[in-house]
Amino acid sequence: MQKVFLFAGLAALSYLFLKNENMLLLCAGIAIFIFGMLIMGEGFKNSGGGALELFLRRQTSTKLKSIVFGAAAAAVMQSSTLVSLLSISFLSAGFITLAQGIGIIFGSQIGTTSGAWLIAGLGIKVDIAKYAMPLIIFGVIFMFQSSKKLKSVGQVFIGIGFLFLGVAYIKDGFDALGNDFNLAQYSIDGMTGVIIFSLLGIVIAIITQSSLATIVLTIAALNAEQVSYMNALGIIIGANIGTTLTGIVSSLGSNVDGKRLAFLYLIFNLFIGFMSLIFIYQVTALIKYEAIALGIGEDNYALKLALFHTTINLLGVIMLYPFIENIASLTQKIIRQKMSEEDDALYLSSSITHENAIREATRKEICHLYENAANIMILGIHVSAHDLFSENSAEETVKLRSKELDFDYEQMYQKKIKTIYGKIVNFIVISQSSSENENIVKDLTQLQKAAQSIVEALKDLKHLQKNLTKYMISPNNGIKSGYNAIREHLLTQFRILDKIFKSEEKDLTVVLIAQLEILSEKFEKNAALTLGTLLKSGAVSPLMGSSLMNDNAYALHISKCLIDAAKTVFIHKDSEQKNTMQAVLLKNDETEETR
């Protein structure tokens, strides 16, 4: 059915173009403009790299900084939709909080109005098509360079060139169209006209997927006297609402936080739209005073339109700014995370396309995988989750927990691990196939190995659990002490790993990982000595000794798998941390050699 509508639409446009060349000129301008926006957006996304992530983290620590960042990003990219998609991507990956995401969305609504000023101030009065040609030529030259950064710059230049070219065609199209028929005859006066043309603005913005494209069309039509000033204001109001569709559609594949931000994006624009309609006459009166203050001529409706666009968005941000945290809290209550989703992937979604966001989302999902695995493994050594945070030593805790805990190991694995692990692997494979960045591909491969190590540790503990359950309650104190030593070692390891996977302190993480290595080496030496003593003294039978030896090996492999996973996850989190950690580990190795 979709193909039928597509071909029917193409056929109708073809007939319209044959009948009216001026309509072909106008539609070509729209197509060129939208194509320019797409190319420019790709260029900005490809050139962002780690700098965008770093800048994002530094510049969104407060509400005001988030708004300034959103405004600056939208002003540069000329697309609040693109900024919203990036925000959803970064929020899904855990780079930013929901409140920070709201601030960015608010700011993007202000920043994107700069495009209207550029078009109204220069695009209508100046022949900007002549500036488009050099930009496109330079852009193509950059595109042929081997450097990815230069290729991205080339995309941005080509995109801006096509934007300028599209504006020129749209302007010429409306001017020529006026010779055939007058669209102004369909204007509607009063509040009714504003409401109807607001609906028209929504439709145009949904079709073009760009509020800027809709605004350019409106300014060109207003300049050609094809639409009245009040009706044009209605289109601008509608364009603000219609542009949210792309963000909403994109959020369908995101996690719960991404859906929350897309919902807020819609609510914010609806709020601006309704307030603008309700107080349209008061706002237009305000525009008159602002225009006089800025030296804008009374009959310069194009600049007044740009001023109106900025004013309504700025007023919306000012009114809602004090309530950003309240809005975030309310949204979290409205769009709740289902209990079943806690056993599903939390950070992975199809809306994450930025390379650093892909890496960060994978890293955070592996931390989530470890948290679920740890909850199972802690039960596997027959201590409770509460004991993970107890102030009692591992030895004291193991003595207190001398009874078998009844739980279904396989059922918990299927519920809490298998789905998440499968989605991590699938996400990595898809991300690697679509990335041309060798470093990202390599990092994702290492992160996949980290996830695999966690699953291997979990499976090793399942093999260990049978004998551990049997001998931890054995009347033979020798074999009992041997298996309790395994429990103590693993509990100590889990406690340290919990701090590592939850810590944001670089230096602490480095020290803790080094500590795990040392403790694991000590356990290996002590386990061998203990086993030898037990066998020589006859405290345990050869069969018991064989079981203990195998299970000591399982415990050591569990430690190795989890340490390797922690190293990989946190080495790839920060290259500086990698160097520091290697230095610490080297120092520990040198210390061991001198003993």
VENWO-V481084 format. One record per pair of residues at least 4 apart in sequence whose C-alpha atoms are under 6 Angstrom apart, sorted by the first residue. I is the first residue (numbers start at 1). J is the second residue. Records with the same first field share a line. If there is no record, write none. Layout:
# VENWO-V481084
I=J + J
This chain:
# VENWO-V481084
5=9
17=21 + 24
22=173 + 176 + 177
24=28
25=173
26=170 + 173
29=166 + 169 + 170
32=162 + 166
33=162 + 163 + 166
36=159 + 162 + 163
37=41 + 159
39=155 + 159
40=155 + 156 + 159
43=152 + 155 + 156
46=152
47=149 + 152
48=52
51=55
52=56
55=59
59=65
60=65 + 66
63=103
66=100 + 103 + 104
67=103 + 104 + 106 + 107
68=107
70=104 + 107 + 108
71=107 + 108 + 110 + 111
72=111
73=77
74=78 + 79 + 80 + 108 + 111 + 112
75=111 + 112 + 114
78=112
79=112
80=108 + 112
85=247
87=91 + 101
88=92 + 258
89=351 + 352
90=95 + 357
91=95 + 96
92=258 + 347
93=347 + 357 + 360 + 361
99=325 + 328
106=317
108=112
110=313
113=310
116=120 + 306
117=121 + 306
118=122
119=123
120=124 + 302 + 303
122=126
128=164
129=164 + 165 + 168
132=161 + 164 + 165
135=139 + 157 + 161
136=158 + 161
139=154 + 157 + 158
142=150 + 151 + 154
143=151 + 154
155=159
162=166
169=173
171=220
173=177
175=224
178=182
183=226
184=226 + 227
188=193
189=193
193=197 + 231
194=198 + 231 + 234
197=231 + 234 + 235
198=234 + 235 + 237 + 238
199=238
201=235 + 238 + 239
202=238 + 239 + 242
205=209 + 210 + 211 + 214 + 239 + 242 + 243
206=242
209=243
210=243
211=239 + 243
218=222
219=302
221=226 + 227
222=226 + 227
237=273
241=269 + 270
244=266
247=262
248=262
250=351
251=258 + 259
253=349 + 350 + 351
254=258 + 349 + 351
264=268
267=271
272=276 + 316
276=280
287=291
291=295 + 296
292=296
301=305
310=314
311=315
317=321
323=327
331=335
332=336
343=416
344=420
345=420
347=361 + 365
348=361
357=361
366=451
370=374
374=378
378=383
379=383
381=487
382=404 + 405
383=401
388=495
392=396
394=488
395=488
412=416
413=417
414=418
417=421
423=427
427=431
428=432
432=441
450=565
453=561
454=562
457=558 + 561
461=465
464=551
465=469
467=471
468=472
471=480
472=480
474=480
477=481
478=539
487=491
494=498
499=503
500=509
510=581
514=585
523=527
526=530
534=539 + 540
535=540
540=544
548=552
559=563
560=564
567=571
571=578
577=581
